[in-house]
Amino acid sequence: MKILFSLLTAVLLPAQLWASVGAAENLGVSPAAPAAALAKPVMQAKTTDGQDKRKPMDKAWIYMVDGDTISYGEKGSAKGTRLQIRIAGIDTPEIKHYSAGKFEDQAFGPEATKAGREIIKAAKKIEYIDLGKDKYGRTLAYIFVDDKSYEVEMIKRGLAWEYISTHGDSGYPEIGKAILDAAAKYPRKDFEFPHNWRAREWAPEKEAAELKADLAKPRIKMDKALIGYDDGDTITYKGETFRFATIDTPEIIHPEDGIMEDQELGREAAAFTEKIFKEAKVLEYMSLGQDKYGRTLAMFFVDGKMAQELIVKAGFAYENVSIFGPSGIPGLARTILAAFRSMPTPAFENPMYWRQDHQIKPKDENAK
C-alpha cells in the first residue's frame, strides 16, 4: 500500500503543479509564484462603458418630450410623479412647449423629436445609466436601445450636437468617446447649436418685449349695457358670442350643447365674471379672431387689468394655453400661465375632462 501511495504522489503532484501554473498564466500572473497569486481574489477592472450600471426601462412608460428629454412614468400618472430625464451627451433642436411658455420650434426640432420617438418605438430593450440630477432637478442619463447608444444614433441621423466637449462624459470615457467619434464622422443638419438658440429665443428680454407689444395692441371699448352673460368664460355682445381666450371655467347647463347639468362651481364662476364686468368703470376687449365654433376669441380688460388673470387668481379657471397655444399673444399667454402656476389647483375638475364625461354628443344622422 505504501509503495502504491508513493507512486501516485510521484505522478499526481507534478500534474497539479503544472495545472496551477497554467491557471496563473491565464490570469496574467507570473508562473514563478502561482500559489501566492491564486490565493488572492481576482479583481475585475472597473468598466468605463457602463455595462454594470445600466437599469432597465419599461417602454410603455416612456414619453419622448423632444429629442433629448424623456418623461418617464406609468401611463396616466400625474406629471409631478413622473421622472423627468435629460439625455446626457447630446443637445437636440428645440420644439415648442406651450405649458412652459415656449411657443416656437427651432429648425429641425420636430424632426429630431420624431426621430427620437421612432428609435424608442422600434427598440426591444431600453436601458439607462443614472448620472444624478442637473440644476433643474432632472435626472441626467445615458440611454441605450438594444445595447446601442441612443445618443450616437441621434448624431448619426444628423439631429444632435454633441455635448461631451463642453459638459464632460460624467465618468464614462468610452461612452463619451463614442459620441465624440460619431459627431466627427457624421454630418449634422443645418441647425444652430441649441444652447445658443435658447439663449436668444428664450431670453427674458425677448419675452418682456413680447408682453409690451401685446399690451400695446388695439382694444375696443364696450358698453356694459349691451353685454349678455352666459358662463364664466362666455358672453354675448351686440349679438356676437365671445369666448374668453387662454382660460376654461367650469360649465353650467347648456342643453343645446349637450350639457345637462352644472359642473361644480360653474354658477360661482359665472357670477364672478359678471360681477367684475359690472363693477368696471372701463371695459375693453382685444379681438383674436374666431374659433372653430364661430365665436370671437378675445382678451378682456377691466379698468386696465386682464380679466382672465383675475378669474384665474380667484380660483375659477384653468389655463388652456398649454393646450391651444398663445393665440397670437405670447406675452399675455405667459402671464396667464404664470398666474395659474402661482395658485393652488382649482377646486373643480378641469372642464376639458369634465365635458368628456358629461357632455352628450349629437347623434350622427348618417350612423346606422
NUVEXFI-393157 format. One record per residue: residue in three letters; x, y negated, z negated of N, C-alpha, C in turn. Coordinates in pm, whole numbers, padded with zeros to 5 digits, always signed. Atoms other than C-alpha are relative to their C-alpha. Example, Ala and Ser with C-alpha at 12.3 -4.5 7.8 and 13.67 -1.06 7.14 Angstrom:
<atoms>
ALA+00089+00119+00000+01230+00450-00780+00090-00120+00000/SER-00082+00119+00006+01367+00106-00714-00077-00109-00073/
</atoms>
This chain:
<atoms>
MET+00084+00120+00000+00000+00000+00000+00087-00125+00000/LYS-00088+00116+00004+00283-00244-00090+00066-00022+00134/ILE-00063+00013-00132+00452-00167+00242-00096-00062+00099/LEU+00102+00055-00091+00124-00240+00431-00021-00148-00025/PHE+00020+00142+00037+00079-00573+00243+00116-00084+00051/SER-00118+00073-00046+00434-00679+00329-00003-00021+00150/LEU+00009+00013-00146+00379-00604+00698-00103-00106+00041/LEU+00106+00098-00034+00053-00805+00706+00047-00142-00027/THR-00050+00134+00036+00218-01102+00534+00100-00048+00103/ALA-00101+00037-00099+00502-01099+00778-00062-00042+00132/VAL+00065+00030-00127+00261-01111+01074-00089-00123-00011/LEU+00104+00103+00009-00013-01348+00947+00054-00137-00037/LEU-00046+00131+00044+00182-01628+00776+00057-00085+00113/PRO-00047+00082-00113+00370-01741+01092-00116-00049+00087/ALA+00114+00040-00084+00039-01741+01285-00076-00115-00065/GLN+00070+00108+00069-00128-01957+01018+00078-00129+00007/LEU-00083+00118-00005+00166-02193+01018-00012-00069+00135/TRP+00011+00059-00134+00152-02241+01397-00139-00057+00025/ALA+00136+00056-00013-00226-02292+01379-00006-00135-00066/SER-00001+00127+00072-00167-02568+01124+00073-00106+00081/VAL-00078+00094-00080+00097-02728+01345-00082-00046+00120/GLY+00083+00035-00115-00137-02715+01644-00109-00098-00037/ALA+00106+00091+00044-00416-02880+01447+00057-00137-00027/ALA-00062+00129+00028-00178-03152+01334+00027-00076+00128/GLU-00028+00067-00128-00075-03224+01694-00128-00055+00061/ASN+00128+00047-00054-00439-03250+01799-00050-00125-00071/LEU+00043+00116+00076-00496-03507+01525+00100-00115+00009/GLY-00097+00107-00020-00190-03707+01626+00095-00019-00116/VAL-00096+00010+00110+00026-03632+01319+00121+00084+00032/SER-00125-00069-00028+00381-03506+01312-00004+00145-00049/PRO-00005-00140+00042+00428-03126+01304+00096+00023-00116/ALA-00099-00019+00105+00709-03182+01056-00063+00007-00138/ALA+00063-00001+00132+00467-03234+00767-00149+00030+00014/PRO+00141-00031-00026+00141-03057+00865-00083+00010-00126/ALA+00080-00021+00120+00030-02970+00514-00041-00132-00062/ALA+00030+00130+00062+00057-03325+00381-00099-00077+00084/ALA+00089+00076-00088-00115-03474+00686-00142+00053-00005/LEU+00133-00060-00001-00406-03231+00682-00070-00014-00133/ALA+00062+00016+00130-00463-03286+00314-00077-00131-00010/LYS+00067+00130+00003-00569-03646+00388-00121+00002+00092/PRO+00116+00006-00088-00916-03718+00533+00033-00079+00127/VAL-00023+00068-00128-00915-03823+00897-00089-00123+00004/MET+00075+00125-00001-01023-04192+00917-00043-00032+00143/GLN+00052+00040-00130-01248-04290+01207+00030-00147+00023/ALA-00026+00140-00034-01144-04610+01381-00132-00077+00007/LYS+00121+00084-00003-01395-04897+01343-00034-00032+00145/THR+00040+00025-00139-01592-04927+01667-00019-00149+00022/THR+00019+00141-00035-01598-05262+01843-00109-00017+00105/ASP+00111+00011-00096-01883-05177+02080-00135+00013-00070/GLY+00124+00000+00077-02140-05148+01801-00083+00126+00007/GLN+00077-00124-00011-02244-04789+01870-00057+00043-00134/ASP+00043-00046+00131-02266-04718+01499-00091-00099-00071/LYS+00082+00103+00063-02463-05036+01425-00135-00020+00069/ARG+00124+00020-00076-02746-05004+01675-00122+00054-00076/LYS+00126-00041+00061-03102-04985+01546-00106+00012+00108/PRO+00103-00017-00104-03398-04855+01749-00109-00107-00008/MET+00112+00094-00007-03678-05086+01862-00119+00071+00064/ASP+00123-00051-00059-04040-04999+01938-00038-00091+00116/LYS+00026+00083-00117-04102-05121+02293-00137-00065-00005/ALA+00136+00054+00009-04471-05172+02219-00006-00124-00089/TRP-00002+00114+00092-04374-05430+01956+00074-00120+00059/ILE-00083+00105-00058-04158-05639+02191-00082-00092+00090/TYR+00055+00100-00093-04285-05961+02347+00115-00092+00038/MET-00107+00088-00047-04031-06145+02562-00056-00141+00013/VAL+00045+00139-00003-04091-06512+02487+00058-00070+00122/ASP-00069+00046-00121-03836-06608+02752+00118+00093+00023/GLY-00106-00092-00037-03519-06463+02895+00097+00037-00111/ASP-00093-00032+00109-03322-06476+02570-00064-00003-00138/THR+00070+00004+00129-03588-06469+02298-00107+00108-00005/ILE+00098-00107+00021-03797-06181+02160-00081-00031-00125/SER+00087-00002+00119-04094-06191+01926-00032+00146-00025/TYR+00008-00144+00026-04094-05851+01757-00091+00030-00119/GLY+00093-00039+00105-04381-05703+01557-00116+00077+00057/GLU+00115-00080-00040-04686-05484+01567-00100-00086+00077/LYS+00094+00074-00082-04938-05590+01831-00117-00051-00085/GLY+00108+00059+00077-05193-05828+01685+00043-00060-00132/SER-00047+00053+00127-04976-05922+01389+00014-00151+00008/ALA-00008+00146+00005-04968-06284+01279+00140-00045+00038/LYS-00128+00051-00048-04693-06499+01426+00103-00009-00112/GLY-00093+00018+00110-04538-06568+01087+00058+00129-00053/THR-00049-00129+00049-04493-06197+01019+00090+00070+00102/ARG-00080-00063-00105-04312-06119+01344+00145-00046-00009/LEU-00142+00032+00000-03933-06108+01372+00032-00077+00127/GLN-00041+00080-00115-03803-06383+01599+00147+00027+00028/ILE-00136-00043-00034-03491-06258+01777+00055-00089+00112/ARG-00073+00074-00105-03247-06480+01968+00110+00092+00051/ILE-00097-00091-00059-03048-06262+02205+00135-00071+00009/ALA-00133+00062+00009-02677-06331+02150+00078+00018+00130/GLY-00093-00017-00110-02407-06382+02409-00039-00066+00130/ILE+00045+00063-00125-02617-06548+02679-00095-00116-00030/ASP+00096+00110+00007-02828-06857+02742-00073-00003+00134/THR+00079-00004-00123-03110-06833+02995-00079-00130+00016/PRO+00074+00124-00022-03301-07122+03156-00133-00001-00074/GLU+00116+00015+00086-03592-07256+02954-00132+00004+00078/ILE+00135+00013-00052-03964-07227+03010-00079-00087-00096/LYS+00083+00082+00086-04242-07443+02873-00050+00079-00120/HIS+00054-00059+00123-04352-07369+02515-00101-00100-00056/TYR+00101+00099+00037-04679-07553+02463-00009-00020-00151/SER+00018+00012+00146-04703-07475+02091+00113-00076-00067/ALA-00114+00074+00054-04361-07632+02036+00010-00140+00058/GLY-00004+00133-00061-04443-07942+02238+00099-00012+00113/LYS-00092-00001-00113-04213-07838+02523-00082+00034+00124/PHE+00102-00013-00104-04413-07889+02840+00054+00018+00141/GLU-00058-00014-00134-04169-07837+03130+00086+00125+00010/ASP-00089-00112-00030-03993-07541+03290+00131-00053+00053/GLN-00128+00024-00066-03624-07554+03368+00004+00080+00129/ALA-00015-00077-00122-03528-07439+03716+00043+00143-00033/PHE-00023-00143+00017-03532-07057+03724-00038+00052-00139/GLY+00047-00048+00129-03681-07042+03374-00105+00109+00012/PRO+00100-00107-00018-03992-06846+03484+00059+00127+00059/GLU-00063-00118-00061-03775-06617+03696+00079+00080-00103/ALA-00078-00069+00103-03546-06538+03402-00092+00072-00098/THR+00097-00064+00091-03844-06467+03177-00059+00125+00063/LYS+00057-00115-00072-03998-06238+03438+00099+00114+00008/ALA-00103-00104-00010-03669-06052+03487+00020+00069-00135/GLY-00016-00059+00132-03629-06001+03112-00113+00095-00034/ARG+00116-00086+00027-03978-05860+03083+00005+00126+00084/GLU-00011-00118-00086-03915-05626+03376+00103+00098-00055/ILE-00105-00087+00056-03595-05494+03216-00054+00076-00121/ILE+00054-00064+00121-03772-05425+02887-00109+00101+00037/LYS+00110-00090-00040-04075-05269+03058+00053+00130+00058/ALA-00055-00119-00065-03859-05026+03257+00082+00088-00094/ALA-00090-00074+00091-03648-04918+02958-00070+00115-00070/LYS+00050-00114+00077-03696-04580+02795+00048-00007-00146/LYS-00055+00014+00135-03479-04666+02494+00052-00142-00017/ILE-00044+00136+00028-03420-05008+02338+00057-00004-00142/GLU-00066+00011+00130-03181-05084+02053+00053-00142-00017/TYR-00061+00132+00025-03035-05391+01886+00103+00010-00111/ILE-00098+00015+00107-02742-05492+01668-00032-00132-00070/ASP+00034+00118+00079-02840-05734+01392+00128-00077-00034/LEU-00117+00083+00024-02589-06020+01375-00024-00106-00107/GLY+00032+00100+00101-02760-06218+01099-00090-00109+00055/LYS+00092+00108-00036-02954-06544+01116+00074-00118+00062/ASP-00055+00125-00050-02894-06857+01320-00056-00115-00083/LYS+00039+00115+00081-02954-07210+01191-00150-00029+00005/TYR+00145+00017-00009-03319-07191+01299-00076+00111-00070/GLY+00064-00109+00071-03386-06878+01095-00032+00121+00086/ARG+00023-00115-00088-03399-06646+01396+00108+00106-00021/THR-00099-00108+00006-03227-06307+01397+00080+00001+00129/LEU-00088-00013-00116-02928-06306+01630+00026+00148+00025/ALA-00017-00143-00028-02888-05973+01809+00050+00024+00141/TYR-00030-00055-00131-02727-05790+02093-00106+00107+00030/ILE+00106-00093-00038-02985-05586+02286+00055+00102+00101/PHE-00042-00108-00091-02929-05251+02460-00123+00070+00056/VAL+00109-00069-00068-03163-05097+02715+00058+00123+00070/ASP-00054-00126-00053-03095-04732+02793+00153+00000-00003/ASP-00143+00004+00028-02744-04781+02648+00077-00101+00086/LYS-00065+00107-00076-02673-05077+02880-00026-00133-00069/SER+00014+00132+00060-02617-05432+02764-00106-00082+00074/TYR+00101+00087-00061-02927-05643+02827+00064-00128+00049/GLU-00065+00126-00034-02703-05949+02831+00072+00011+00135/VAL-00072-00022-00126-02488-05807+03111-00099+00014+00115/GLU+00100-00017-00106-02797-05707+03309-00056-00134+00045/MET+00052+00132-00037-02929-06065+03299+00105-00081+00076/ILE-00107+00069-00071-02591-06202+03407+00013+00055+00142/LYS-00007-00062-00133-02582-05953+03697-00107-00055+00093/ARG+00110+00054-00082-02913-06097+03816+00016-00150+00025/GLY-00026+00142-00021-02766-06446+03808-00088-00091-00080/LEU+00102+00075+00074-03014-06561+03544+00042-00033-00142/ALA-00046+00035+00134-02794-06631+03242+00141-00057+00006/TRP-00134+00046+00028-02494-06832+03136+00054+00082-00117/GLU-00059-00068+00115-02250-06655+02906+00019-00099-00114/TYR-00008+00083+00119-02236-06789+02550+00118+00041-00089/ILE-00110-00054+00080-01930-06597+02429+00112-00102-00015/SER-00113+00092+00003-01671-06860+02519-00023-00118-00093/THR+00029+00113+00090-01848-07122+02305-00042+00045-00140/HIS+00052-00045+00129-02000-06911+02024+00066+00127-00053/GLY-00069-00119+00047-01770-06608+02000-00080+00127+00021/ASP+00061-00131-00023-01851-06236+02005-00061+00062-00125/SER+00058-00047+00127-01972-06202+01642+00063+00128-00052/GLY-00071-00116+00050-01710-05938+01570-00011+00124+00086/TYR+00013-00115-00091-01782-05715+01870+00073-00035+00131/PRO-00078+00044-00116-01496-05786+02116-00030+00076+00129/GLU+00029-00075-00121-01589-05505+02357-00127-00051+00067/ILE+00125+00055-00055-01941-05642+02397+00026-00138+00060/GLY-00033+00132-00050-01806-05993+02433+00076+00003+00130/LYS-00079-00012-00123-01555-05886+02696-00088+00043+00117/ALA+00088-00045-00107-01824-05706+02896-00085-00115+00054/ILE+00080+00117-00041-02034-06024+02900+00086-00098+00079/LEU-00090+00093-00070-01737-06242+02998+00039+00054+00138/ASP-00038-00061-00128-01631-05997+03270-00113-00010+00102/ALA+00115+00009-00090-01982-05992+03416-00020-00143+00049/ALA+00017+00140-00038-02002-06372+03413+00103-00042+00104/ALA-00105+00032-00098-01673-06390+03604-00023+00068+00134/LYS+00017-00081-00122-01782-06130+03858-00124-00036+00080/TYR+00127+00017-00071-02144-06210+03942-00039-00147+00013/PRO+00038+00141-00019-02263-06540+04094-00129-00033-00076/ARG+00117+00046+00075-02514-06741+03896-00088-00087+00090/LYS+00093+00085-00075-02824-06902+04042+00019-00146-00040/ASP-00029+00142+00014-02826-07278+04071-00089-00067-00106/PHE+00069+00072+00106-02946-07400+03732+00100-00051-00102/GLU-00087+00068+00096-02794-07628+03472+00020+00084-00125/PHE-00025-00064+00129-02633-07498+03155-00117-00035-00093/PRO+00122+00030+00078-02949-07463+02938+00024-00089-00121/HIS-00030+00086+00115-02780-07625+02638-00005-00147+00040/ASN-00001+00138-00046-02726-07943+02838-00140-00045+00044/TRP+00136+00032-00042-03076-07929+02988-00088-00031-00121/ARG+00080+00024+00121-03231-07902+02642+00037-00133-00066/ALA-00045+00124+00064-03019-08187+02508-00060-00123+00067/ARG+00058+00114-00074-03159-08415+02778-00152+00001-00002/GLU+00145-00005-00018-03515-08295+02831-00076+00007-00131/TRP+00067-00011+00129-03595-08224+02465+00048-00105-00099/ALA-00055+00103+00087-03426-08535+02330-00111-00079-00069/PRO+00100+00081+00071-03622-08726+02062-00027-00133+00069/GLU+00017+00128-00069-03562-09043+02261-00095+00013+00118/LYS+00090-00020-00114-03737-08898+02565-00143+00021-00048/GLU+00135-00025+00052-04032-08775+02358-00062-00129-00054/ALA+00051+00127+00050-04063-09116+02192-00044-00090+00116/ALA+00037+00080-00118-04067-09281+02536-00130+00050+00062/GLU+00125-00055-00055-04343-09044+02650-00120-00041-00086/LEU+00108+00045+00088-04555-09132+02346-00033-00147+00026/LYS+00021+00142-00028-04506-09501+02412-00075-00020+00131/ALA+00067+00009-00131-04610-09452+02776-00146+00043-00010/ASP+00139-00046+00017-04923-09259+02672-00085-00107-00068/LEU+00076+00101+00074-05030-09527+02427-00026-00125+00083/ALA+00017+00118-00086-04993-09788+02699-00099+00025+00114/LYS+00095-00030-00108-05235-09610+02935-00133-00070-00025/PRO+00124+00078+00014-05562-09791+03005-00109+00075-00078/ARG+00113-00054+00076-05857-09740+02771-00126-00078+00036/ILE+00129+00061-00032-06223-09812+02824-00078-00019-00130/LYS+00080+00027+00120-06428-09982+02550-00139+00059+00015/MET+00130-00068-00002-06751-09808+02455-00103-00081-00078/ASP+00114+00057+00072-07091-09933+02350-00056+00110-00089/LYS+00041-00107+00093-07174-09731+02038-00148+00033+00013/ALA+00145-00024-00010-07546-09770+02100-00035+00098+00111/LEU+00029-00087-00115-07516-09561+02417+00058+00141-00017/ILE-00063-00130+00025-07345-09261+02258-00103+00099-00054/GLY+00079-00110+00054-07527-08931+02206+00093+00102-00063/TYR-00090-00089+00072-07376-08696+01951-00046+00145+00012/ASP+00030-00143-00017-07359-08323+02011+00064+00078-00115/ASP-00070-00067+00110-07099-08134+01805+00129-00077-00029/GLY-00118+00074+00043-06761-08224+01662+00095-00041+00109/ASP-00091+00036-00108-06581-08237+01996-00072-00028+00132/THR+00076+00028-00121-06858-08323+02243-00100-00113-00025/ILE+00100+00107+00004-07059-08640+02304-00051-00024+00141/THR+00045+00051-00129-07262-08794+02585+00009-00152-00003/TYR-00011+00145-00009-07212-09148+02706-00039-00045+00141/LYS+00052+00049-00128-07407-09326+02979-00033+00116+00095/GLY+00044-00114-00080-07542-08992+03096+00110+00098+00036/GLU-00115-00086-00032-07198-08830+03115+00042+00077-00125/THR-00046-00081+00113-07075-08544+02894+00151-00011-00014/PHE-00141+00015+00029-06739-08599+02727+00046+00112-00094/ARG-00061-00103+00085-06520-08324+02580+00131-00055-00055/PHE-00122+00048+00063-06251-08424+02330+00118+00088+00042/ALA-00119-00076-00039-05914-08319+02473+00085+00032-00123/THR-00105-00043+00096-05647-08139+02262-00052+00067-00127/ILE+00050-00062+00123-05882-08008+01986-00121+00088+00028/ASP+00117-00088-00008-06153-07748+01924-00064+00005-00139/THR+00070+00002+00129-06411-07794+01646-00100+00115-00007/PRO+00093-00113+00012-06648-07528+01506-00132-00027+00071/GLU+00119+00011-00084-06960-07458+01710-00129-00019-00082/ILE+00137+00002+00052-07325-07537+01644-00091+00065+00106/ILE+00093-00070-00089-07632-07377+01802-00014-00073+00134/HIS+00023+00048-00136-07649-07423+02180-00058+00117+00080/PRO+00061-00115-00071-07899-07169+02321+00028-00001+00149/GLU-00026+00009-00144-07839-07299+02673+00139+00050+00038/ASP-00136-00048-00023-07473-07198+02635+00023+00138-00061/GLY-00012-00133+00057-07543-06863+02469+00047+00002-00143/ILE-00040+00005+00141-07455-06982+02118-00126-00012-00083/MET+00129-00011+00067-07744-06878+01896+00008-00025-00151/GLU-00015+00026+00144-07605-06967+01552+00109-00102-00022/ASP-00106+00093+00037-07394-07226+01377+00122+00075-00046/GLN-00124-00049+00059-07032-07149+01311+00019-00071-00134/GLU-00029+00061+00129-06913-07217+00958+00066-00136+00019/LEU-00047+00139-00002-06850-07593+00911-00028-00071+00133/GLY+00034+00064-00126-06991-07666+01256-00078-00130-00020/ARG+00082+00120+00026-07251-07913+01122+00084-00108-00069/GLU-00084+00096+00070-06996-08076+00893+00097-00070+00096/ALA-00091+00060-00098-06753-08130+01182-00074-00099+00088/ALA+00080+00090-00083-07027-08283+01395-00033-00129-00076/ALA+00033+00116+00083-07126-08515+01110+00121-00091-00019/PHE-00120+00080+00019-06766-08626+01057+00030-00083+00124/THR-00026+00073-00123-06719-08721+01422-00099-00115+00016/GLU+00102+00105-00011-07047-08914+01425+00028-00114-00099/LYS-00026+00100+00102-06950-09095+01105+00114-00094+00040/ILE-00112+00086-00032-06610-09220+01220-00029-00085+00125/PHE+00037+00080-00117-06758-09333+01554-00092-00116-00040/LYS+00098+00103+00038-07045-09523+01396+00063-00107-00090/GLU-00064+00097+00089-06818-09690+01139+00107-00083+00070/ALA-00107+00070-00070-06564-09804+01400-00047-00138+00049/LYS+00029+00132-00055-06551-10171+01492+00032-00004+00149/VAL-00039-00009-00141-06374-10092+01820+00013+00147+00036/LEU-00001-00140-00044-06434-09765+02001+00041+00003+00147/GLU-00054-00006-00137-06237-09672+02315+00026+00146+00038/TYR-00041-00132-00046-06161-09371+02531+00098-00013+00115/MET-00098-00012-00108-05884-09269+02770-00038+00122+00082/SER+00048-00111-00084-06011-09056+03058+00118+00082+00053/LEU-00104-00092-00046-05804-08749+03151-00049+00088+00114/GLY+00055-00082-00108-06019-08615+03435-00108+00094-00051/GLN+00109-00092+00036-06273-08335+03431+00050+00141-00023/ASP-00032-00141+00020-06261-07979+03300-00079+00084+00099/LYS+00065-00088-00098-06391-07675+03486-00151+00003-00013/TYR+00145+00005+00019-06739-07733+03343-00059-00134+00043/GLY+00048+00130-00046-06762-08083+03489-00007-00106-00108/ARG+00000+00099+00107-06719-08260+03155+00125-00088+00013/THR-00115+00089+00001-06491-08561+03124+00085+00025-00123/LEU-00094-00017+00111-06187-08484+02912+00053-00138-00039/ALA-00043+00133+00043-06083-08780+02701+00066+00003-00137/MET-00051+00031+00132-05882-08908+02410-00079-00120-00051/PHE+00082+00107+00058-06084-09132+02176+00079-00074-00108/PHE-00070+00084+00096-05962-09420+01961-00103-00081-00080/VAL+00088+00075+00088-06144-09565+01660+00085-00102-00075/ASP-00079+00109+00058-06004-09903+01559+00149+00024+00018/GLY-00140-00021-00035-05679-09811+01730+00059+00132-00043/LYS-00049-00130+00046-05643-09472+01560-00058+00111+00088/MET+00044-00110-00084-05664-09149+01756-00103+00084-00075/ALA+00109-00072+00067-05997-08984+01671+00035+00147-00019/GLN-00036-00141+00010-05863-08635+01742+00093+00026-00119/GLU-00092-00016+00112-05586-08682+01487-00076-00010-00133/LEU+00080+00015+00122-05837-08798+01223-00083+00126-00026/ILE+00083-00121+00014-06057-08493+01289+00085+00118-00046/VAL-00091-00108+00040-05762-08254+01261+00040-00015-00147/LYS-00045+00022+00137-05641-08411+00937-00113+00010-00103/ALA+00114-00023+00089-05991-08387+00793-00032+00148-00014/GLY+00019-00144+00010-05971-08010+00845-00113+00054+00086/PHE+00116-00041-00080-06242-07993+01113+00036+00040+00143/ALA-00036-00038-00137-06042-07886+01420+00128+00080+00003/TYR-00125-00065-00041-05783-07650+01562+00054-00077+00120/GLU-00056+00057-00123-05543-07788+01819-00011+00104+00110/ASN-00003-00094-00111-05568-07635+02165+00104-00038+00105/VAL-00112+00035-00088-05260-07795+02318+00083+00125+00030/SER-00080-00121-00018-05079-07463+02267-00063+00097+00100/ILE+00070-00085-00098-05341-07301+02495-00004-00067+00136/PHE+00027+00068-00127-05411-07561+02762+00107-00099+00043/GLY-00104+00092-00038-05102-07776+02760-00032-00144-00034/PRO+00008+00139+00044-05061-08153+02732-00106-00086+00068/SER+00106+00075-00071-05336-08262+02976+00050-00135+00052/GLY-00054+00123-00057-05105-08527+03119+00039-00106-00101/ILE-00035+00095+00106-05040-08697+02784+00095+00068-00099/PRO-00090-00079+00085-04733-08521+02639+00026-00062-00136/GLY-00026+00065+00128-04668-08780+02369-00116+00013-00097/LEU+00118-00014+00086-05024-08778+02233-00023+00146-00036/ALA+00017-00143+00028-05037-08398+02264+00093+00045-00113/ARG-00093-00036+00108-04727-08366+02043-00049-00058-00133/THR+00054+00059+00123-04893-08598+01790-00107+00090-00059/ILE+00104-00091+00048-05189-08359+01768+00061+00129-00053/LEU-00069-00120+00048-04959-08058+01737+00061-00025-00138/ALA-00063+00032+00127-04769-08228+01455-00105-00016-00110/ALA+00106+00017+00100-05092-08324+01277-00055+00135-00045/PHE+00053-00132+00034-05220-07967+01294+00098+00079-00086/ARG-00101-00073+00078-04893-07821+01164+00015-00055-00141/SER-00015+00062+00132-04898-08064+00873-00112+00038-00097/MET+00117-00030+00081-05231-07932+00747-00012+00149-00031/PRO+00031-00142+00024-05345-07604+00586-00087+00054+00114/THR+00087-00060-00101-05518-07360+00818-00144-00035-00029/PRO+00141+00037+00025-05879-07476+00864-00080+00114-00063/ALA+00080-00098+00074-06144-07301+00655-00107+00065+00087/PHE+00092-00068-00092-06316-07155+00962+00084+00066+00109/GLU-00071-00071-00105-06218-06918+01239+00024-00091+00119/ASN-00026+00075-00123-06055-07061+01548-00120+00016+00094/PRO+00121-00010-00084-06360-07147+01767+00018+00082+00127/MET-00025-00079-00121-06195-06985+02068-00028+00147-00025/TYR+00022-00141+00032-06203-06647+01894-00143+00023-00049/TRP+00139-00011+00046-06541-06710+01728-00095+00013+00118/ARG+00087-00007-00120-06701-06768+02069+00007+00137+00066/GLN-00013-00132-00062-06564-06438+02195-00091+00102-00066/ASP+00082-00096+00074-06761-06255+01925-00147-00040-00009/HIS+00135+00046+00027-07074-06471+01905-00074-00060+00119/GLN+00067+00063-00114-07140-06631+02241-00055+00107+00094/ILE+00066-00095-00092-07386-06444+02464+00032-00044+00142/LYS-00038+00032-00137-07253-06431+02815-00121+00016+00093/PRO+00112-00015-00093-07502-06489+03101+00012+00130+00079/LYS+00000-00124-00075-07603-06172+03280+00031-00025+00147/ASP-00031+00008-00142-07465-06113+03626-00120+00050+00079/GLU+00120-00037-00074-07768-06116+03856+00027+00106+00105/ASN-00035-00099-00102-07580-05901+04104+00035+00136-00058/ALA-00035-00127+00065-07498-05633+03847-00118+00094+00003/LYS+00108-00099-00005-07696-05314+03868-00040+00042-00140/
</atoms>
